């Protein structure tokens, strides 16, 4: 909810759309708002990522990006590129593709091995980076895990590397300085597509439109969701490089389907109406700039909780932070209890294991930040 809850501009736009055009089958026909929203989204995506494919969630966006990668390599005469690389502690949604990419055991253990040919680099949550503000100093060398996979399996067999610019669901893991740059270099060297999963880091969360701009590294494909409609309507999307779009489209039949993929509700008229209203809010209220301006205060406020006895680490970047609490009994038990007590105290946030994740709306003001910290401190002191 980058713009806060219950925005009348979005509700009114959806209501009007449902009375005008409530559905169109996306496999056969498009509608004008889908093209308009796609064009406006590209005002924010990194330069060159100017073709948009709409989905209904971040999970679907990740699976779509996997299919795009496979299709593109096959079209270019490299069908052997079937492998994917992700990271430990990664979250890429709950479809089978995303679960296979995931590096969080509880998202995988019930469902077997997942897709074959997925390999995981090590995570970057190093002890020497504890309590770092922003990008930590240590860990860039862990990007060499990708080069090791290239040496072991052959870089020419890897289709794509999926990373969150800053891992979110596990508990805010900012990339070490130089880490993403090195991944980009290795991918370029071996012809591997670099995919940024920006469902969490996109739309101002990192102090820039997307993490790609915040960290100065441009991927080949980029997934997004959530804030594209302020969460008010289901929608995700993949932003692709122009040449990836061109190659896939030009390889298709003159009359027919070029990319055999999509969803019944892709670019749903109501979701597009919500997205266009949200684009207006981003522009009018300068939400991304507001988030960037608030970030230093937010980060300092989060790190002020370091003096709480049960706090073992705090990680922060942009408008996202995680506060780790000491394990008490079973792993995750104290974090879960903290989440419940915070909810009862009027502060709703996500806990993953014993990490409390704070990612407030970009419309947050100083008084809201003070309230967040006060309630966190009260609960942490009482656990």
C-alpha positions as CSV (number, residue, x, y, z in Angstrom):
1,X,0.0,0.0,0.0
2,X,2.5,2.6,-1.2
3,X,-0.2,5.3,-1.2
4,X,-2.1,4.2,2.0
5,X,-5.4,2.4,2.2
6,X,-8.7,3.1,0.7
7,X,-7.8,5.7,-1.9
8,X,-11.0,7.1,-3.4
9,X,-9.3,7.9,-6.7
10,X,-8.6,4.1,-7.2
11,X,-12.0,3.0,-6.0
12,X,-13.8,5.5,-8.2
13,X,-11.7,4.5,-11.2
14,X,-12.5,0.8,-10.7
15,X,-16.2,1.4,-10.1
16,X,-16.5,3.5,-13.3
17,X,-14.5,0.8,-15.3
18,X,-16.8,-2.0,-14.1
19,X,-19.8,-0.1,-15.4
20,X,-18.1,0.5,-18.8
21,X,-16.1,-2.6,-19.6
22,X,-15.8,-5.3,-16.9
23,X,-14.0,-8.0,-18.8
24,X,-12.4,-8.8,-22.2
25,X,-10.7,-12.1,-23.1
26,X,-7.0,-11.2,-23.3
27,X,-6.1,-14.2,-25.5
28,X,-8.2,-12.7,-28.4
29,X,-8.6,-9.0,-27.8
30,X,-7.0,-6.1,-25.9
31,X,-8.5,-2.9,-24.6
32,X,-7.2,0.7,-24.6
33,X,-6.4,1.0,-20.9
34,X,-4.0,-2.0,-21.1
35,X,-1.9,-0.2,-23.7
36,X,-2.2,3.1,-21.8
37,X,-1.0,1.5,-18.6
38,X,1.8,-0.3,-20.2
39,X,3.1,2.9,-21.7
40,X,2.9,4.8,-18.4
41,X,4.6,2.0,-16.5
42,X,7.6,2.4,-18.9
43,X,8.0,6.0,-17.6
44,X,9.4,4.3,-14.4
45,X,11.1,1.2,-15.6
46,X,14.9,1.2,-16.4
47,X,15.8,2.5,-19.8
48,X,15.4,-0.1,-22.5
49,X,12.9,-2.2,-20.5
50,X,10.0,-0.9,-22.5
51,X,7.8,-3.8,-23.3
52,X,5.2,-4.9,-20.6
53,X,3.4,-8.2,-20.2
54,X,0.6,-8.1,-17.6
55,X,-0.1,-10.9,-15.1
56,X,-2.2,-11.1,-11.9
57,X,0.4,-11.4,-9.3
58,X,4.1,-11.4,-8.6
59,X,4.1,-15.2,-8.6
60,X,2.7,-15.2,-12.2
61,X,5.2,-12.6,-13.2
62,X,8.1,-14.7,-12.2
63,X,6.8,-17.8,-14.0
64,X,6.2,-15.6,-17.1
65,X,9.8,-14.3,-17.0
66,X,11.0,-17.9,-16.8
67,X,9.0,-18.7,-19.9
68,X,10.3,-15.6,-21.7
69,X,13.9,-16.6,-21.0
70,X,13.4,-20.1,-22.3
71,X,11.5,-19.0,-25.4
72,X,14.1,-16.3,-26.2
73,X,17.0,-18.6,-26.0
74,X,15.3,-21.3,-28.1
75,X,14.4,-18.7,-30.8
76,X,18.0,-17.6,-30.9
77,X,19.2,-21.2,-31.5
78,X,20.3,-22.0,-27.9
79,X,17.6,-24.4,-26.7
80,X,20.2,-26.1,-24.4
81,X,19.8,-23.1,-22.0
82,X,17.4,-24.8,-19.6
83,X,19.0,-24.1,-16.2
84,X,18.1,-21.3,-13.8
85,X,20.1,-19.8,-10.9
86,X,18.6,-18.2,-7.8
87,X,19.8,-17.7,-4.2
88,X,19.4,-19.1,-0.8
89,X,16.8,-17.2,1.3
90,X,15.1,-15.9,-1.9
91,X,11.4,-15.7,-2.3
92,X,9.9,-15.7,-5.8
93,X,6.2,-16.5,-5.3
94,X,4.3,-19.6,-4.8
95,X,3.8,-21.0,-8.4
96,X,6.0,-24.1,-9.1
97,X,8.5,-22.0,-11.0
98,X,8.8,-19.5,-8.2
99,X,8.9,-22.3,-5.5
100,X,11.7,-24.0,-7.4
101,X,13.6,-20.7,-7.5
102,X,12.9,-20.1,-3.8
103,X,15.6,-20.4,-1.2
104,X,13.3,-20.6,1.8
105,X,12.9,-24.1,2.9
106,X,9.4,-23.9,4.3
107,X,8.2,-22.7,0.8
108,X,9.7,-25.9,-0.7
109,X,9.7,-28.8,1.7
110,X,6.1,-29.9,1.2
111,X,6.3,-29.9,-2.6
112,X,9.3,-32.1,-3.3
113,X,12.2,-31.1,-5.6
114,X,10.3,-28.7,-7.8
115,X,11.6,-28.0,-11.3
116,X,14.8,-29.7,-12.3
117,X,17.9,-27.6,-13.2
118,X,17.6,-24.9,-10.6
119,X,20.7,-24.0,-8.6
120,X,21.1,-21.6,-5.7
121,X,23.9,-19.2,-4.9
122,X,24.7,-18.5,-1.3
123,X,22.9,-15.8,0.5
124,X,24.6,-12.5,1.6
125,X,23.4,-12.4,5.3
126,X,26.9,-12.4,6.7
127,X,27.7,-11.9,10.5
128,X,30.1,-9.1,9.7
129,X,27.3,-7.1,8.2
130,X,25.2,-6.9,11.3
131,X,23.5,-3.6,12.0
132,X,24.7,-2.2,8.7
133,X,22.7,0.7,7.3
134,X,22.1,0.4,3.6
135,X,24.4,-1.7,1.4
136,X,26.8,-3.7,3.6
137,X,30.6,-3.6,2.9
138,X,31.1,-7.4,2.9
139,X,29.9,-10.1,0.6
140,X,30.4,-8.9,-3.0
141,X,32.6,-11.9,-3.6
142,X,29.6,-14.2,-3.2
143,X,28.5,-13.2,-6.7
144,X,31.4,-15.5,-7.8
145,X,29.0,-18.4,-7.0
146,X,27.5,-17.6,-10.4
147,X,30.8,-17.9,-12.1
148,X,31.4,-21.2,-10.3
149,X,28.1,-22.5,-11.7
150,X,29.2,-21.4,-15.2
151,X,32.5,-23.2,-14.8
152,X,30.7,-26.3,-13.4
153,X,27.7,-26.6,-15.7
154,X,28.7,-24.4,-18.6
155,X,27.5,-20.8,-18.8
156,X,26.0,-21.7,-22.2
157,X,23.5,-23.9,-20.5
158,X,22.1,-21.3,-18.1
159,X,19.0,-19.5,-19.2
160,X,18.6,-16.8,-16.5
161,X,19.6,-15.7,-13.0
162,X,16.8,-14.5,-10.7
163,X,17.5,-12.2,-7.8
164,X,15.7,-9.8,-5.7
165,X,17.8,-6.6,-5.7
166,X,17.2,-6.5,-1.9
167,X,15.7,-9.7,-0.6
168,X,12.5,-8.8,1.2
169,X,10.4,-11.8,2.4
170,X,13.3,-13.4,4.4
171,X,13.9,-10.1,6.2
172,X,15.4,-7.3,4.2
173,X,18.8,-8.4,2.9
174,X,20.4,-5.4,1.0
175,X,22.9,-6.3,-1.6
176,X,26.6,-5.9,-0.6
177,X,28.3,-3.1,-2.5
178,X,29.4,-4.3,-5.9
179,X,27.4,-7.6,-5.7
180,X,24.8,-6.8,-8.3
181,X,27.3,-5.2,-10.6
182,X,29.3,-8.4,-10.6
183,X,26.3,-10.5,-11.3
184,X,25.6,-8.3,-14.3
185,X,29.1,-8.7,-15.6
186,X,29.0,-12.5,-15.4
187,X,25.6,-12.7,-17.0
188,X,26.7,-10.4,-19.9
189,X,29.9,-12.4,-20.3
190,X,28.0,-15.7,-20.6
191,X,24.9,-14.6,-22.4
192,X,22.7,-15.3,-19.4
193,X,19.6,-13.2,-18.8
194,X,19.6,-11.3,-15.5
195,X,16.1,-11.0,-14.0
196,X,15.3,-8.7,-11.1
197,X,12.3,-9.7,-9.0
198,X,11.1,-6.3,-7.9
199,X,7.7,-7.2,-6.5
200,X,8.9,-5.9,-3.1
201,X,11.7,-3.5,-4.1
202,X,9.8,-1.8,-6.9
203,X,7.8,1.4,-7.0
204,X,9.8,3.6,-4.7
205,X,10.7,1.1,-1.9
206,X,14.4,1.6,-2.6
207,X,14.3,5.4,-2.9
208,X,14.1,5.2,-6.7
209,X,11.4,3.9,-9.1
210,X,12.9,0.4,-9.0
211,X,15.9,-1.2,-7.3
212,X,17.6,-1.4,-10.7
213,X,17.9,2.4,-10.7
214,X,18.7,2.6,-7.0
215,X,21.7,0.2,-7.4
216,X,22.7,1.3,-10.9
217,X,22.3,-2.1,-12.4
218,X,20.0,-2.8,-15.3
219,X,18.5,-6.3,-15.7
220,X,17.2,-7.9,-18.9
221,X,13.8,-8.7,-17.4
222,X,12.1,-7.2,-14.4
223,X,9.0,-8.4,-12.5
224,X,6.7,-6.2,-10.5
225,X,3.3,-6.3,-8.7
226,X,1.7,-4.9,-5.5
227,X,2.2,-1.1,-5.7
228,X,1.4,-1.0,-9.4
229,X,-2.3,-0.8,-8.3
230,X,-1.6,0.1,-4.6
231,X,-2.6,-3.5,-3.9
232,X,-6.3,-2.5,-4.5
233,X,-6.6,-4.9,-7.5
234,X,-4.7,-8.0,-8.4
235,X,-1.9,-7.2,-11.0
236,X,1.6,-8.1,-11.8
237,X,3.8,-7.4,-14.8
238,X,7.1,-8.3,-16.5
239,X,9.1,-5.5,-18.2
240,X,11.3,-6.8,-21.0
241,X,14.0,-5.5,-23.2
242,X,12.9,-4.3,-26.6
243,X,15.0,-6.9,-28.4
244,X,13.6,-9.8,-26.3
245,X,10.1,-8.7,-27.3
246,X,11.1,-8.3,-30.9
247,X,12.8,-11.6,-31.2
248,X,9.9,-13.6,-29.7
249,X,7.3,-11.7,-31.7
250,X,9.1,-11.8,-35.0
251,X,9.6,-15.6,-34.7
252,X,5.9,-16.1,-34.4
253,X,3.5,-16.7,-37.3
254,X,2.4,-13.8,-39.4
255,X,-1.2,-14.4,-38.2
256,X,-1.4,-16.1,-34.9
257,X,0.0,-16.3,-31.4
258,X,3.6,-15.4,-31.0
259,X,4.1,-16.2,-27.3
260,X,1.9,-19.1,-26.1
261,X,1.4,-17.8,-22.6
262,X,-1.1,-15.7,-20.6
263,X,-3.8,-15.7,-18.1
264,X,-7.6,-15.2,-18.3
265,X,-7.4,-12.1,-16.2
266,X,-4.2,-10.6,-17.7
267,X,-4.6,-6.8,-18.0
268,X,-8.1,-7.1,-16.5
269,X,-10.0,-3.8,-17.2
270,X,-10.6,-3.1,-13.5
271,X,-7.0,-3.7,-12.6
272,X,-5.8,-1.5,-15.5
273,X,-8.1,1.3,-14.2
274,X,-6.7,0.9,-10.7
275,X,-3.1,1.0,-12.2
276,X,-3.8,4.1,-14.2
277,X,-5.2,5.8,-11.1
278,X,-2.1,4.8,-9.2
279,X,0.1,6.2,-11.9
280,X,-1.7,9.5,-11.4
281,X,-1.1,9.3,-7.6
282,X,2.6,8.5,-8.1
283,X,3.0,11.6,-10.4
284,X,0.8,14.0,-8.5
285,X,2.0,13.2,-5.0
286,X,5.6,12.4,-5.9
287,X,5.5,9.2,-3.9
288,X,8.9,8.0,-5.0
289,X,10.5,11.3,-4.1
290,X,8.7,11.3,-0.7
291,X,10.0,7.8,0.1
292,X,13.5,8.8,-0.8
293,X,13.3,11.9,1.4
294,X,11.9,10.0,4.3
295,X,14.4,7.1,4.1
296,X,17.2,8.5,6.2
297,X,14.9,9.3,9.1
298,X,13.2,5.9,8.7
299,X,16.6,4.1,8.8
300,X,17.9,6.0,11.8
301,X,14.6,5.4,13.6
302,X,14.8,1.6,13.0
303,X,18.3,1.4,14.2
304,X,17.4,3.3,17.4
305,X,15.9,0.0,18.5
306,X,19.3,-1.6,18.7
307,X,19.4,-0.9,22.5
308,X,16.5,-3.4,23.0
309,X,17.9,-6.4,24.8
310,X,16.4,-9.0,22.5
311,X,17.4,-7.3,19.2
312,X,20.2,-9.3,17.5
313,X,20.4,-7.5,14.2
314,X,18.8,-4.6,12.2
315,X,19.1,-4.4,8.4
316,X,17.7,-1.5,6.4
317,X,17.7,0.1,3.0
318,X,15.3,2.7,1.4
319,X,12.0,2.3,3.1
320,X,12.4,-1.3,4.2
321,X,14.0,-2.7,7.4
322,X,14.0,-5.9,9.4
323,X,14.5,-6.2,13.1
324,X,15.8,-9.6,14.3
325,X,14.8,-10.8,17.7
326,X,16.7,-13.5,19.7
327,X,15.4,-17.0,19.3
328,X,13.3,-18.1,22.3
329,X,12.3,-21.7,22.2
330,X,11.5,-22.9,18.7
331,X,12.8,-20.8,15.9
332,X,10.2,-18.3,14.8
333,X,8.1,-18.5,18.0
334,X,9.2,-15.2,19.4
335,X,8.9,-13.5,16.1
336,X,5.3,-14.8,15.7
337,X,4.5,-13.7,19.3
338,X,5.9,-10.2,18.6
339,X,3.8,-9.9,15.4
340,X,0.6,-10.8,17.4
341,X,1.4,-8.3,20.1
342,X,2.2,-5.6,17.7
343,X,-1.1,-6.2,15.8
344,X,-3.0,-5.9,19.1
345,X,-1.1,-2.7,19.8
346,X,-2.2,-1.3,16.4
347,X,0.9,-2.0,14.3
348,X,0.5,-4.6,11.6
349,X,3.7,-5.9,10.0
350,X,5.1,-9.1,8.7
351,X,7.2,-11.5,10.6
352,X,9.4,-14.2,8.9
353,X,10.8,-16.5,11.4
354,X,12.3,-14.2,14.1
355,X,12.6,-11.2,11.7
356,X,10.1,-8.4,12.0
357,X,9.8,-6.7,8.6
358,X,8.9,-3.0,8.4
359,X,7.9,-1.5,5.0
360,X,5.6,1.4,5.6
361,X,3.6,3.3,3.0
362,X,5.5,6.0,1.1
363,X,2.9,8.5,2.4
364,X,4.3,8.1,5.9
365,X,4.9,11.2,7.9
366,X,7.1,11.9,10.9
367,X,4.2,11.3,13.4
368,X,3.6,7.9,11.8
369,X,7.2,7.0,12.1
370,X,7.3,8.0,15.8
371,X,4.2,5.8,16.4
372,X,5.8,2.8,14.6
373,X,9.0,3.0,16.7
374,X,7.1,3.6,19.9
375,X,5.0,0.5,19.5
376,X,7.9,-1.6,18.3
377,X,9.9,-0.5,21.3
378,X,7.1,-1.2,23.7
379,X,6.5,-4.7,22.4
380,X,10.2,-5.6,22.2
381,X,10.8,-4.4,25.7
382,X,8.0,-6.6,26.9
383,X,8.9,-9.9,25.2
